[in-house]
Amino acid sequence: MAPWQFWMWPWIAPATGGGLQRGPRQAVADAAGGCPIPWATPNRLMLETEQFRLWDFSVAAGQPVLIVTPFTLHDAGLADLAPGHSLVERLLAEGCGALMLLEWKSADHERRFETIDMQLAAMNVAVDEIGCAVDLIGLCQGGWLSLLYAARFKQKISRLVLAGVPVDVEAAPSAITVAAQSTPAFTVEHLIEGGGGLVDGETMLRLWPDESEWPVLARGALQVSPHKSGRSVEKAVAAFLGWFGRTLDLPGAYYRQALHWLYLENRLARGRFPALGREIDLASITCPLALMAARDDNIAPPEQVFAAASLVGTPADAQIRLETEGSHLALFMGQKTLHREWRRIARWLNDAGVGSPKVEALARKPKRRTRSG
């Protein structure tokens, strides 16, 4: 299995055909319970609804930063996996003291008709709970949702960070777009119907090869050398395997909209993506913007991510673009990326504003070499 394959499970699983019926181990009514996330960093539950949990990791007062995690196969634990492999840990260490995280809950049968609009409305509740304009960090699928939110509620966003986010899916091919374009519509409907209106995470996970491949996948995502050992490495790999085994169910309506509107019709880049009664024009976004992409990412290739730079209305001197080594998951839990690119993002969040010379200096700064994991 290629390192990126599991991340795109819902988008390519229909192409496998068959084997998509929900297994006997988990009933539809049990989907919302899920497994609690073993957070690596102390926190408190700030707000909980049927759709999400808002976690507060704050250690100091300051400009609020909100991480929006992906709503896909695996849970929000990818942002706080283990010491040395935690985005939360890195941001706190670099001075982002008022830090919150939005965790999407696994969908149950009652949420099977939930749409992208309902996700955006939920985000709005979370931001209002924080109480002021936030710096928004969107990861992967949580990133295009954050982009929609920033365009729909401009006054509630101070700065926007997008990491591994497909924005213009026509800018370069990806494994998702190729699979989406080759999958018959009836197969997608079969997937959703087989889950009782949901895309079932546990069933999807069973479609992949056996667990013997997971440790190799873990080390690549964590940016840990195959030859490195020790207690910290063992703990990090174990945390990854635990996270990998925890799955979420997605509402069928949400999945269908994302598949068609984002990956097949490219509505986000074309200015035709509907969001709470309006079609989104990315040119209306003028807040400072940071874009991060991984060089070997086959889920959101750099061209798809960096296309946002020319689609938004943010001035060029208020944008930065960072390209990292590694694959998709290394963007969020890779030790090199966290110590290098995310450190720069945190400094930018703390220090930079529109037109600030610090933005330009940071964008021009060459990559700092670090020791290999």
matplotlib code that plots the C-alpha trace (Angstrom):
import matplotlib.pyplot as plt

x = [0.0, 1.4, 1.8, -1.0, -3.7, -5.5, -6.0, -8.1, -10.1, -13.6, -12.7, -11.2, -12.9, -16.0, -13.7, -12.9, -16.5, -18.1, -17.3, -18.8, -21.7, -21.4, -19.8, -21.5, -19.2, -20.7, -24.3, -25.3, -26.7, -23.2, -21.3, -21.4, -19.8, -16.3, -13.2, -11.9, -8.7, -5.7, -4.5, -0.7, -1.2, -3.3, -6.6, -10.2, -13.5, -14.8, -18.0, -19.7, -22.5, -23.9, -21.4, -18.2, -16.1, -14.2, -11.0, -9.0, -5.3, -4.5, -1.6, -1.8, -3.9, -3.5, -4.8, -7.0, -5.8, -8.2, -7.1, -9.8, -9.1, -10.2, -13.6, -12.5, -11.6, -9.4, -10.0, -8.5, -5.7, -3.4, -2.9, -1.7, -0.3, 2.7, 5.6, 7.7, 4.9, 2.3, 1.2, -0.5, 2.7, 4.8, 2.4, 2.2, 6.0, 6.3, 4.1, 0.6, -0.7, -4.4, -4.9, -8.2, -9.0, -12.2, -12.8, -15.5, -17.5, -18.3, -21.7, -24.6, -27.7, -29.5, -26.7, -26.8, -28.3, -25.8, -24.3, -21.3, -23.6, -24.2, -20.5, -20.0, -22.8, -21.1, -17.8, -19.6, -20.9, -17.4, -15.9, -18.6, -17.9, -14.3, -15.7, -13.6, -11.9, -9.5, -6.4, -7.7, -5.5, -7.1, -5.7, -6.4, -10.2, -10.6, -8.7, -11.1, -13.9, -11.8, -11.3, -15.1, -15.6, -13.1, -14.8, -18.3, -17.4, -14.5, -14.9, -14.4, -11.0, -7.7, -5.2, -5.6, -3.3, -3.9, -1.8, -2.2, -5.5, -6.7, -7.9, -7.7, -7.9, -7.3, -3.9, -2.3, -3.6, -3.8, -4.8, -8.2, -9.1, -8.1, -10.1, -13.1, -13.2, -13.1, -15.7, -19.2, -21.9, -23.9, -20.9, -20.7, -24.4, -23.9, -21.2, -23.6, -26.6, -24.4, -23.7, -27.3, -26.8, -23.3, -19.8, -18.7, -15.1, -14.7, -15.7, -13.4, -10.5, -11.0, -10.5, -6.8, -4.0, -3.2, -1.7, 1.8, 2.3, 1.1, 4.4, 6.2, 3.5, 3.8, 7.6, 7.1, 4.4, 6.4, 9.6, 11.4, 14.3, 13.7, 16.9, 16.1, 14.8, 14.2, 11.3, 10.2, 10.1, 8.2, 5.7, 5.2, 4.7, 2.3, 0.3, 0.1, -1.1, -3.8, -4.9, -4.9, -7.2, -9.8, -12.3, -15.1, -18.3, -19.2, -22.7, -23.5, -24.8, -21.6, -19.5, -21.5, -21.3, -17.5, -16.9, -18.9, -18.4, -14.7, -13.2, -15.4, -16.6, -13.8, -16.3, -14.0, -11.5, -14.2, -16.1, -19.2, -19.1, -22.3, -21.9, -24.9, -26.9, -24.0, -21.6, -18.1, -15.7, -12.2, -11.2, -13.2, -10.6, -8.1, -6.7, -3.0, -2.6, 0.0, 0.0, 1.9, 2.3, 4.3, 6.6, 5.5, 1.9, -0.4, -3.6, -3.0, -0.1, 1.7, 0.2, -3.3, -2.5, -0.5, -3.2, -5.0, -2.4, -3.7, -7.4, -7.7, -7.6, -4.9, -2.0, 1.1, 3.2, 0.7, 1.2, 3.8, 4.2, 6.1, 7.0, 8.1, 9.6, 7.7, 4.1, 0.7, 0.6, 4.1, 2.6, 0.8, 2.9, 6.4, 9.1, 11.1, 8.1, 6.9, 10.4, 11.0, 8.0, 5.4, 7.9, 8.0, 4.2, 3.9, 6.3, 4.2, 1.0, 2.7, 4.5, 3.3, 0.5, -0.7, 2.2, 4.6, 8.3, 8.4, 6.1, 8.4, 11.5, 9.9, 8.8, 12.3, 14.1, 15.8, 15.0, 17.0, 18.7, 17.9, 19.2, 17.6, 15.2]
y = [0.0, 3.4, 5.8, 8.1, 5.5, 5.2, 8.9, 9.0, 5.9, 7.2, 8.7, 5.5, 2.7, 2.7, 1.8, -1.5, -2.6, -5.1, -5.7, -2.3, -3.5, -2.7, -5.5, -7.2, -5.8, -2.3, -1.2, 2.0, 3.4, 2.9, 5.1, 8.3, 6.8, 6.2, 5.9, 8.7, 10.4, 9.9, 13.4, 14.0, 17.5, 18.6, 20.3, 20.9, 20.4, 23.8, 22.9, 19.7, 19.3, 16.4, 17.3, 18.4, 18.9, 22.1, 21.5, 24.2, 23.6, 27.2, 28.0, 31.8, 34.7, 36.0, 35.9, 32.7, 30.1, 27.4, 24.2, 22.6, 18.9, 16.8, 15.1, 11.9, 8.3, 9.0, 11.3, 14.6, 12.9, 13.5, 17.0, 15.9, 12.5, 12.1, 14.2, 15.4, 14.6, 17.0, 20.2, 21.3, 20.9, 22.8, 25.8, 26.1, 25.9, 28.7, 31.1, 30.4, 30.3, 30.6, 27.4, 25.6, 22.5, 21.5, 17.7, 16.3, 13.5, 10.3, 10.5, 8.4, 7.4, 10.6, 12.6, 10.8, 13.8, 16.3, 18.6, 20.9, 23.8, 22.1, 21.7, 25.4, 26.3, 24.1, 25.9, 29.2, 28.0, 27.0, 30.4, 32.3, 30.2, 31.4, 34.9, 36.9, 36.7, 33.8, 32.7, 29.6, 26.6, 24.1, 20.7, 18.7, 18.3, 20.7, 23.2, 23.6, 23.9, 26.6, 28.3, 28.3, 29.6, 32.4, 33.6, 33.4, 35.0, 37.3, 39.4, 36.4, 35.4, 37.3, 35.0, 31.8, 28.8, 25.9, 22.8, 20.0, 21.5, 20.7, 24.1, 23.9, 20.2, 20.9, 22.5, 19.0, 15.4, 13.6, 10.1, 11.4, 13.2, 10.4, 7.9, 10.2, 10.7, 7.0, 5.9, 5.4, 7.3, 4.2, 2.8, 5.8, 5.4, 1.7, 2.7, 5.1, 2.8, -0.1, 2.0, 3.0, 6.5, 6.7, 6.1, 3.5, 4.0, 0.5, -1.2, 1.0, 0.3, -3.4, -2.9, -2.2, -4.7, -6.3, -4.5, -5.6, -2.6, 0.0, 0.4, 1.3, 3.8, 5.2, 5.8, 7.6, 9.9, 10.5, 11.2, 8.7, 6.7, 3.0, 2.4, 4.6, 2.9, 3.9, 4.4, 7.7, 6.2, 3.2, 5.4, 7.5, 4.5, 3.0, 6.3, 6.3, 2.7, 3.5, 6.6, 4.6, 2.0, 4.5, 5.3, 7.8, 7.4, 10.2, 11.4, 10.2, 13.7, 15.4, 12.9, 13.1, 16.9, 16.9, 14.4, 16.2, 19.9, 19.7, 16.9, 16.5, 20.0, 22.0, 24.6, 26.0, 27.3, 28.3, 30.5, 28.3, 26.5, 27.2, 28.0, 28.9, 30.5, 32.2, 31.1, 31.5, 33.8, 33.3, 36.7, 38.1, 36.7, 39.4, 38.2, 37.2, 33.7, 30.9, 27.9, 24.6, 21.6, 18.4, 17.7, 14.1, 14.6, 12.6, 13.7, 17.5, 18.1, 21.5, 22.8, 22.3, 23.9, 26.9, 27.7, 29.4, 32.2, 33.6, 32.9, 34.9, 38.6, 38.6, 40.9, 39.1, 40.6, 39.1, 35.6, 32.9, 29.5, 26.7, 23.4, 20.5, 17.2, 14.0, 12.8, 14.1, 12.9, 14.2, 17.7, 17.2, 14.8, 14.6, 15.7, 17.6, 19.5, 20.4, 21.7, 23.5, 24.7, 24.8, 26.8, 29.4, 29.4, 29.9, 32.9, 34.3, 34.0, 35.7, 38.5, 39.2, 41.3, 42.6, 44.3, 43.6, 43.3, 40.3, 38.5, 39.2, 38.2, 35.0, 34.1, 34.6, 32.8, 29.6, 26.3, 25.4, 22.1, 19.7, 16.3, 13.3, 11.3]
z = [0.0, -0.9, 2.1, 0.9, 0.1, 3.4, 3.7, 0.6, 1.6, 0.9, -2.5, -4.0, -2.0, -4.3, -7.2, -5.5, -5.8, -3.5, 0.2, 1.2, 3.4, 7.1, 9.0, 12.0, 14.6, 14.8, 14.5, 12.9, 16.2, 17.8, 15.4, 17.4, 20.5, 19.0, 21.0, 23.2, 21.8, 24.1, 23.8, 24.3, 25.6, 28.6, 27.7, 28.7, 26.9, 26.0, 24.2, 22.9, 20.4, 18.3, 15.6, 17.3, 20.4, 21.0, 23.0, 24.7, 25.0, 26.1, 28.4, 28.2, 27.0, 23.5, 20.0, 19.7, 17.3, 16.2, 14.5, 12.3, 11.9, 8.9, 8.9, 7.3, 8.2, 11.3, 14.2, 15.4, 17.3, 14.3, 15.5, 19.0, 18.4, 20.7, 22.2, 19.3, 16.8, 17.9, 16.1, 19.3, 21.2, 18.6, 18.4, 22.2, 22.4, 19.8, 21.7, 20.4, 23.9, 23.3, 21.3, 20.5, 18.4, 16.6, 16.7, 14.4, 16.0, 14.1, 12.5, 13.7, 11.8, 12.7, 11.0, 7.7, 5.9, 7.3, 4.6, 4.2, 5.2, 8.5, 9.0, 8.3, 10.7, 13.4, 12.8, 13.3, 16.7, 17.7, 16.6, 18.4, 21.6, 21.4, 21.3, 18.9, 15.5, 15.4, 13.5, 11.6, 10.8, 8.4, 8.0, 4.8, 4.5, 7.4, 5.3, 2.4, 5.0, 6.7, 3.3, 2.8, 6.3, 5.9, 2.7, 4.3, 7.6, 6.8, 9.9, 12.2, 10.8, 11.5, 9.7, 7.7, 7.5, 5.1, 5.2, 2.7, 1.3, -2.2, -3.6, -7.4, -8.2, -11.9, -11.1, -11.0, -10.9, -7.6, -6.6, -5.4, -8.5, -10.8, -8.7, -8.4, -12.1, -12.9, -10.3, -11.6, -9.7, -8.9, -7.0, -4.8, -4.0, -3.3, -0.8, 1.0, 0.9, 2.3, 5.4, 6.0, 4.7, 6.1, 4.8, 7.4, 8.6, 10.1, 6.9, 4.8, 7.1, 6.5, 2.8, 3.2, 3.4, 6.8, 9.8, 9.1, 6.8, 9.3, 11.2, 8.0, 7.2, 10.7, 10.4, 7.1, 8.5, 11.7, 9.7, 11.8, 10.3, 9.8, 11.8, 14.7, 17.9, 21.5, 23.9, 22.4, 18.9, 20.1, 21.9, 18.8, 16.5, 19.0, 19.2, 15.4, 15.2, 17.8, 15.9, 12.6, 14.2, 15.4, 12.6, 12.0, 10.0, 7.6, 6.6, 3.1, 2.1, 3.2, 1.4, -1.8, -1.9, -1.2, -3.9, -6.6, -5.7, -4.8, -6.7, -9.8, -10.5, -8.9, -7.6, -5.0, -7.6, -10.0, -7.5, -7.6, -4.2, -2.3, 1.4, 3.6, 0.8, -1.1, -3.8, -2.5, -4.2, -2.9, -4.1, -1.2, 1.3, 2.1, 5.5, 5.8, 4.3, 4.8, 2.6, 3.3, 1.0, 1.0, -2.0, -2.2, -1.4, -3.7, -1.9, -2.2, -4.5, -4.1, -7.2, -5.9, -2.6, -3.9, -6.4, -3.6, -3.7, -7.0, -6.2, -2.9, -2.6, 0.0, -1.0, -2.1, 0.8, 3.3, 2.0, 2.6, 0.9, 2.5, 0.8, 3.0, 2.4, 2.8, 2.2, 3.3, 6.9, 7.6, 7.3, 10.6, 12.6, 11.0, 13.4, 10.8, 9.5, 13.0, 14.0, 10.8, 8.8, 11.7, 13.8, 11.0, 10.8, 14.5, 14.3, 11.5, 13.5, 16.5, 14.7, 11.1, 9.8, 6.4, 4.6, 7.5, 6.6, 8.8, 6.4, 3.5, 5.5, 6.6, 3.1, 1.8, 4.6, 3.3, 4.9, 7.9, 7.8, 10.6, 11.7, 10.1, 12.4]

ax = plt.figure().add_subplot(projection="3d")
ax.plot(x, y, z, "-o")
ax.set_aspect("equal")
plt.show()
